[in-house]
Every structure is written in C-alpha cells, then in structure tokens.
Amino acid sequence: MTTESETETEARTSKTTRFAEWLMAREERRQEKDSNLEGMIRLNVLVSFLTLGLVGGFEAVQLGLSLIPYL
C-alpha cells in the first residue's frame, strides 16, 4: 500500500524526468541548428569566392585569399 508521500515523490520524479528529457531534446535541436548554420556559412563563403572570381578575375580571388589571415 502506497502512502501520499510516496505518490507525491513518484509524481515529482516523473516531472523531473520529463523536464530532463525536454532539456535534452532542446539541446539536440540547438546543436542541429548550429551545425546547419555552420554549413550555410561555408556555402556562403564558397559562393562569395566564386562570385568574386567571376566578377573580379583570378587576381581578385588571390587578393581575397591573401587577406583572410587579417580577418
């Protein structure tokens, strides 16, 4: 036979477990979002250099690459 305090303890544990699972899922979604953002930044840099190459020529790309260490 369970008492009220045991039932309350089980309810708290259940709430705590659900909250912990929610936090873990939220962190996983945030990491996925960060990795997607990282991929978008890489794509943007690649497209920017391709555009620079088409518009400014090879010399402009060389100049852009030489300036990267100063960023």
Number of C-alpha atoms within 10 A of each C-alpha: 3 6 7 8 9 11 11 11 11 12 12 12 12 12 12 12 12 12 12 12 12 12 12 12 12 12 12 12 12 12 12 12 12 12 12 11 12 12 12 12 12 11 11 12 12 12 12 13 17 15 13 16 16 12 11 12 12 13 11 15 19 12 10 13 11 10 10 8 6 5 4
